[in-house]
Amino acid sequence: MTLTKWFSPKKSTLLAIISMMLLVSCSTTKSTKVTKSLPEKVELVEKVATTLTAKQLMAQALSQDSSAAVDSFIQASELYLLETKPHKALWLANQTMPLTQLPLKKYQLSVISAKSLLALEQTNKAYQALENANKIIATTSLNHGLSYYQTLALVQTKRNLPIAALNAKLRAFVKNPQASTNEIDAIWQQLCQLSQWQHQQLVKMAPPKIKGWSKLLSFANKFGSDNTRFQRYLSQWQREYKTHPAQHVITQLQQLEPIVANENKNIAIIIPLSGKQERAGKVAQQGILAAYDNNSGATLHFIDSTTLDMSTLALQLAEMNIDAVIGPLLKKNVKKYLAQEALTLPTLLLNLPTATVLKPHQVALSMRPEDEAIQAATTLSRQHYKRPIILSHQDKASRRIAKTFSQQWQHITDQQPEIVFFNSDAKMQNQLKASLGVDLSQQRTKDLNSRIKYSIKSELRNRRDIDMIYIVGLPLETKLLKPYIDVNISPFADIIPVYASSRSHSTKSDKSDNRDLSGLTFTEMPWQLSSKQQNKALAAKAKILWPNRSDSLQTIFAMGFDSLALVDKISAMKNKTYVRHYGQTGILQLGRDNILRRSLIWGKYSRNKVQEIAVN
């Protein structure tokens, strides 16, 4: 069948569109709200090879055949965008779409619709229009154009998806023959904002030239605070990636002033050394002293927060010639500390304040489990799982983690995972069977046996609409739950991968028979998992000195250990956004809100050991 036969819109249809559009062009009705401006150097409008206006193109279409008229409509739509009339561009693109079956034309119209919707601040609809364009590409031999990727980068930025936005921006850059050094600078600044796990996710998406960008970022993350080593690695990178666009960034980095290390000669550490929280405070103290072996240039002054009068602290610190403060450790004391306006010393808080904006001299170390849930949900949502289920214990902390995981998953995929709450009692197995649909299979078999003379042997079937399980629970709960999952999965069904938060892992479980946990993958801090980043010598010594220490106290020890290095590194992290601290609590990054957040590693239980693995 020829193209002419299956594509022949009636002349009256074209006339109706042109007439309506000309009327719209003459209208003085106020347009829908349009964004004030778009980022510089981002061309969302294709170069239209015509000296005609959009209105003139519409009139020209009257004398054209169907195919040429559609081309005129597409050009007119682009020109309406150039004239900052996105509502007209959108209307014309929507009216033109049914008039063509050519994939290229439909693709162009979908991108125009996306650009128009973005300008009209309808971000979600703009994303759907881009998805329509992507579906067309997937079923043809066409390739995405520059305008698509530029629009996608803006849309994903507005959707608060920085990894996807940067992926699109990198793809746009290589397609843009007029790309400037300003765009290279913008890409580098966005790369510097990524956490370690976000960096890994971007690499997995494989945008063009990512190997060079990734290696440069890794060098900056690891060595950015050590000018001598950093310059050496920059020279190495230059030799390896001679034609990479980031050569422009290297020139800038080589010209930056070296970071002057802090000389904190007197450091005050405010932790509970008596009272109910004495044990936690002394474990933090042990962690700090363990780090002090390699940092003996400063004098440490431990202050007991239990007996401290916070109203006189500023005077006390002045008399002691304190240069920097670590602590307080307890949340209630953090609140009291921040209420003292006279305390202006550089401070590393060991707990997050409640609803308080930190001042420039204040930094807080976040150990929030919600941060871990965001990392896990983002990472796992890109593993092509479509139907996850979250099994969470009923306690308050587990509920927060499960809710955060679910919200982040929905934010990325637009699909909300099911959350099933369980109790640590005899009802757990029944709750699991119900969530996997095994109880329904049992009931069907029972009903069938009651209707026939002979008994039927059957294999129970679990639900087939689940392809991943995420557990939020303590180690004992997980150790009870994981075998239930294994035995309730049908032998002829695909294995359902099981993941968990660090709450499910305990170093004590590692020492015991862990066959029940085989296959479980979880996030964890380096200190709690034999890994490349773990300080193995210190970990071995700590096991000898404190063999029965709880997991929560292990976390406090690691936090104390990291804090001493951080108090000297914070100024570098503020001045150079690419600087990271590779600590025992994780790879730490300072955010614009002055909060240090962690990137965790992944571990997995096998039959006889627990080991670090890569989950990107």
N, C-alpha and C positions, 0 to 999 in steps of 0.2 A: 504494500500500500504506500503510495507516495506521500511525502510530507504535505503537499498542497491539499490533498484530499482529506487528511485527518486534522489539518489545522486550517480552518477557513472561517474565522469569526465574521459574522454578518456586518456589513457596512453600517447598518443602523446601530449596532452595539458600539462601534468606534465613534460614530457621530454623537451618541448619547454621552459617552465618557468625555469627549472633547467639549461638548456643550456644557456639561455639568462642571468640568474643570475650569472652563473660561468664566463661568458664573462665580465659582469659588474664588478665582483670581481677582474678580472685581469687587468681592465682598469686603466690607470694612469691619466685619465681626472680629472681636478680639480673639487672638489665638490662644491655644493652650499654653500653659507656662513652659518656657524654654530655659534650659540651663544657660547661665550667664556666659560661661566660656568653657573651652576644652583645653587640656594641657597643650603647651606650646610644642611645636614640631611634630604634631600628630595630625596627619592629613586624613580626615574621615571621608572626604568627598573626592571621588575619582575626578581626574582631569577630563573635562568634557570638551572634545574637539569641535567646538562650535562658537560662533560669535552671536548666536541667537539667544534670546531670553527663553525662560521656561514657557512663558505664554506664547511666544512666537513658534516654538517647537510644537506646542499643542495644536496651533492653527495649521502648521505645515503638515501634520499627520492627516488632515482632511484629504489631501491629494496623493497620499501614499497607499501602497498595498499593505496588506495585513502585517507582514513581517517587518517592513520598514516602519510602519506606524508604532509597533511595539518598541522598536529601537528608539524612536523619538520619545515615546513615553518614559523609557528608562533614562534617557538623557535629561528629560525635563525633570524627572524625580531628583536626579543628582543636582541639577541646577537649583531646585527649590531648597535643597539642603544648603547649598552654597549661599543662597539668599536668606539663610536662617529662617526658613518657613517649613519646619519639619512636619507640621500637621498636614500641609499640602503634599509634601513628598510621600508621606505615609499613605494618605488617601489614594494618590495616584498609583502607587506601587500595589496596593491591595486591589484596585480596580483592574490593573493590567495583568495580574497573576493568572486569572482564568483564561486569558486570551492566548496563552502560549503553552505548548507542551515541551519546548526545547529545554533540556536541563540547564544549559548555560544561562538562558534568560531567567529561568525560575531562581537559579542561584543568585544572579545579580539582584533580582527583586527582593529576595529574602535578606540579603545584606543591606540593601537600601532601607528596608523596613526596620531592621535592627538599629541602624544608625539613626533613623528618625525617632524610634521609641527611646533610644538612649538620650537623645537631645530633649525629648519630652519627659525625661526623668521616670520612665517606666522600665526600670532595669530588668525585672523578671521577664517581662514580655520581650524585651530586646534579646535576652538570653535565649528564649524559646525560638525567636526568629533565626538566631545564629545556629541553633540546633537543627532547624529545618534546612538551613544551608549545608550543614555538615552531613545530614542524611543524603542530600543530593550528591555530594562529593563521594560518599561511601558506595553509591551504586553506579558511578560513572568513572571515566578515566580523567576527569577534571581534577585540578589541584586548587587548593585554597589560594586566594590572592592576598596582597598586602592589606587591602581595606578590611578584609575579614579579620585578620589577626590584630590589626590596630583596634578595631572595634571590640573584639573579644577581650583584649588586654584591659580596656577601660571598663567593660561590663564586669569582668571578674574582680577588678579592683573595687568597684562599687558593691559587689556582693561579698566583699571581705574574704576573698580567696586569693591570698598573695602568691601561693605557689603556682596556681593556674594562670594568674595574671602575668607573672614573670615568664612562664613558659610561652605564652602567646606573644609577649613583647620580644623575646629572643627570636621567635620565628618571624615576626614582622621585620625585625632589624635586618636579617639577611636578605629579605625580599625588597628592601628599600634602597635603591641606588643613590638616593639623596640623603641617606642617613648621616647625621652630623656627630661631632664629638660630644655634643650635649646629650645625645641619646646614649652614647657609651657611658657617660658619667651617670645618667639616670639608672641604667641597668646595674652599674656597679653599686650605687647607693641602695638599690632594692635588694641586691644580693647580700649586702652587709647587714640587712635587717632580718635575714633568715636565721632561724635557729638551726642547730645541727641536724635535727630530724627533718626539718623542712628542706634543707639543702639536699639531703639524701633523696627525698621525694622528687625534687626537681631533676636531679640527675637521672632518676629512673624514667622520667617522662621524655628524656633524650632530645631536648631541643638542639638546634644547630650550634656547633662550637662549644658545647657544654663542658667538654673535657678540659679545655683551657680555662674557662671561667671557674670551674670547680676546683682545679688545682691551685689557681691563684687565691681563691677564697680560703681554701684549706691552709695555705701558707700564712695568709693574713690572720686567720683565726688562731693558729697555733703560735706564731712567732711575732705577731704584730707589736707586742709590748717589749720585744728585745731587738733593738734597732740593728745591732751588728749582724745577728743571725738572719733577721728579716731581709736586709739588703743582700745578703749572700743568696738567699732563696729567690729573691726577685731577679737576680742576675741569671740564676739557673733557669727560671721560667722564661726569661727573654730569649735565651738560646734555644729552648725547646719549642716555643710557639712564636716564631719570627713573624708570621703573617697574621697573627690573631688580632682582632680589633682592640683587645684589652692592653695592647702595647701602649696605647694612649694613657691608660690608668697607671701602668708601671712608671711612666715618666713623672706623673703626679706624686705617686707614693715615694719615689726616690728623692723628691724635693721637699717632703714634709720634714718639719723639725723633729728631731729625736724626742721620744718620750722620756721625761725626767722622772726617775723612780722616786716614790715617796720616801721620806726619811722620818718615819714615825718612831721616835726614840722612846716615847712613853705611851703605852696603849692600856686603856682601862677596859676591863672585861666585867660586865654586870650580869651576874648569874646567881641563882639561888644556891647558897652553900650551907644552908641550914633549913630547918622546917620540913614541911611535907614534900617539897620538890627538891630536897637536898640531893637525892640520888641522881636525878636528871642533870642538875647543875654540875655535880662532880664528874659525871661522864663527859659533859661538854668541856669541862676543864681538862680532863685527861686527853681529849682530842686536840685541844689547843696546845697543850704541852708536848704532845707527840709531834706536832708540826713545828714547834719551837726549836727542836733539835737542829733544824736546818735554817733557822732564822734567829740567831742569837744576838743580832745587832740591836734589838729593842729590849726595853724593860717592860714586863707585864705586871699590871696591877689588878688583882682580882678583888671585886667588890661584891659583897653579899647583898643581893637585892631584897632578901627577906627582912633584914634589919635596916635597910637604907631609907633615909628620909629624903625623898626625891626633891623636895623644895630647897634643900641645901646642896644638892649635887653639883650645880654649876660652880659654886664657890670652892667646893672640895676638889673638883677636877682642875680648876685654875691653880690652886695651891700645889697640886701634884705635877704641874706642867704637862698635862696630858695633851697629846697631839691627835689622838683618834680614839673612838669608843667602839667596842664590840658588845652587842647586847642592847637592851635586855633580852632574855630568853623567853620569859612567860608573856603571853598576850596582855594580861592585865597590867603588867609593868611597862610594856611598850606604850600603852595608852597614857599612863602617868608620865612617862619620859617625854613623849611628844607634846604633852601639855605644858612643859617647861620652856617658855619662850627664850629664856636666857641660855639654853643649851644650843650652841651653834657650832660645836666641833663636828668634824667628819665622823659619821656614825654608820655602822653596819648593824642593823637590827636583825635579830635572829628569829623574828616572828613577824607576821604581817599585821599591820594595823587594821582596825575596823573602820571603814568609811573615812579614812583620813588621807588627804593628798600629801605626799612627801615633799619636803623642801629640798632644794638643790644639794645640801650637804648631808641629806639622809638617804640611805639605801637599805632596802629590806631583802632578805633572802627568803624566797618562796619555797616551801616544801608542800604546797597544796596538792592533794591527790587529784583535784580537778584538772590541774595542768597535765598530769599523766594521762587522764582520760581523753583529753583533747588530742594529745600525741597519738595515742592508741587508735582512736576513732578515725583520725585523718589517715594514718598509715594503713589501717586495715580496710578502709573504704576504697582504697586504690588497689586492692588485691583482687578485684573483680567479684567480690562477694555481693550478692544482691538481696539476700533475705536473712539478716542476722537476728539472733535472739539474745537478749541479755538476761542472765540468771543472777539475781542480786539478793543478798541477805537483807533482812528487814531493818537493820540498824541505821541510824541517821547518816553516818559517814558513807556507808555503802550506797544508800539511796542517792546521796549527792553525786557520787562517782557515776552511778548508773544513769542518772538524769543528764549529767554533763556529756557522757559518752553518746547517749541517744540524741541529744540536741546537736552535737557536732556532726554526727553521722547524717542527720536530717539536713543540716545546713549545707553539706557537701553534695548529697545525693538526692535531696528532696523526698527521701523515703524515711519514715519514722520506724525504727526498730521496735519490736515488741519487748516489753520488760516483764519478767516473771519474778516475783518476790518469793523467797522461800524462808522457812524457819529451820533452825538447827535442832530438829527433833525427829521423831518417828514419822512425821508427816512429809518429810523432805522427799522421800522416794515417790510418794503419791503425787506431790506437786510437780516433780520432774516428769513423771509419766503423763500427766495431764498436759504439760507444756509441749511435750514432744508428740502428743496425740496417740501414745501407746495405749492408754486406757480405753480409747475408742476402739482400737483394734481388738483388744481383749474382749470388749463387750460384744463386738460383732461376731467373734468366734463363739462366745458363750451362747448368743442368741441362735446361731446356726445349729449348734449342737443340740439345743433344746427342741428344734423343729424336725430333726431327722433321727433315724433309728440308731445309726452308728456314730461313734465318736470320731471327730476329725482332728488329725494332727496338723498343727499350723505353726508358721513362723510369724511372730508379731511384726507389724509394720509401723515404723515411726513416720511422722509427717515428712513429706518430700519438699515442703516449701521452706525449709531451713537449710542454709549452707554454711553457717558459721555460728559458734556460740561464744559469748564473752561472759566470763564469770567475775563477779565482784563479791568476794567473801574472804574470811580469814583462812589460814592454812588448814586447820582441822576441818572446817566446813568444805573446803575445796577437795580435801582428801576423801571425804565421804561422798561428795557430789560427782566427782570425775568418774569413778567406777559405775555409778548409776547411769551416767550418760553412755558409757561404753557398752554396757549390757543391754541397754534399751534401744540401741541403734540396730536396725534390721541387718542381718548378715548379708543380704543381697542389695543393700543400699550403699551409696557412696559414704565414705568416712567423713564425718562432720568435724572440721578443725575446731579445736577448743583453745581459746586465749583467755588471759586473765590479767588483772592488775597486780602490782607488787604486793598487795595485801595477801595474795594467795601463796606467796613464796616465803619460806623460812629457811635459814641456813641449818636449822635443826632438822628439818625434813630432809635436807640433802644428806645428812649423816645416817638417816634411817632407811629402811626399805621403801623406795619410792616407786615401785612398780605400778601402784595405783594411779600415780600422776604421769605416767609415761605418755609423751606426746603433748603435754600441756606447755604452751608458749606464753611467756609473761614479760612485762616490762620491769626493770629493776635498776637501782643505782649501782655504779661500778663496785662500790665497797662491799656489797652483799652478793657479788657474783664473780667467780673466777673469770677474769677478762683481761684484755690488753691494757685497759685503763686502771685496773685495780692496783693499789700499792701492795703487792704480794708479800713483801718482807714485813711490812707493818701489820697486814692482815694475819699472817702466821703468828707474829708475836702477840697480837691481841687475843687470838684464840687460846694461847697458852695462859695468858694473864687472866682473861675473863671468859672461860669456856661456856658458862651458862648465861651470858648476857642476852637479854631479850632483843627481839628485832627492833622494837621502838627505841631502845637505848643505843643500839648499833647505829641507827639513823642519827641520833643526837651526837654520837662520837664523830661520825663522818662530817657532820655539819660543823662541829667545833674545829676539826682538822682543816677543813676548807677555809674557815673564816679568817684565819691568821694570814693566809696568802692573799685572800680577797681584799682585806683592809688596805693592803699596799697596792693592789692592782686596780682598784675602783677608778682612780683618776685616769689611768690609761684607757679603761673601758668607756669612760665618758668622752674622752678626747678622740678616740679612734673606735668608731662603732663596730668595726670588724674584729676587735680583740675579744677572745673568749678565754675562760678559765677551765682547764681540763681537770676537774676535781674528783673527789671520791663520792660526792653526791650526784654527779652528772657533769655534763658540759654546760657551763653557766654563761648566760648572756644577759647583759644589762639592757632593760627596756627603757623606752622614753619616759615611763612612769617611775623610773628609779627602782624598779623591782627586778631582782635577779631570778631568772627562771631557768629550769633545768631541761636538758635533753637526756633522756634515759636510754639505756641499752636494752636488748632483748635476750632472754635466756629460754632454754627449753629442757624439759625433763626427758631423758632417754631411759633405757632400762636400768642402767647402773650408774648414771652420772647426770649432772646438770652442767650445761655448757652455754656459752655465749653464741648467739647466732645473728645473722643479718636478716632483718625484716624491713624491706624498703618499699 
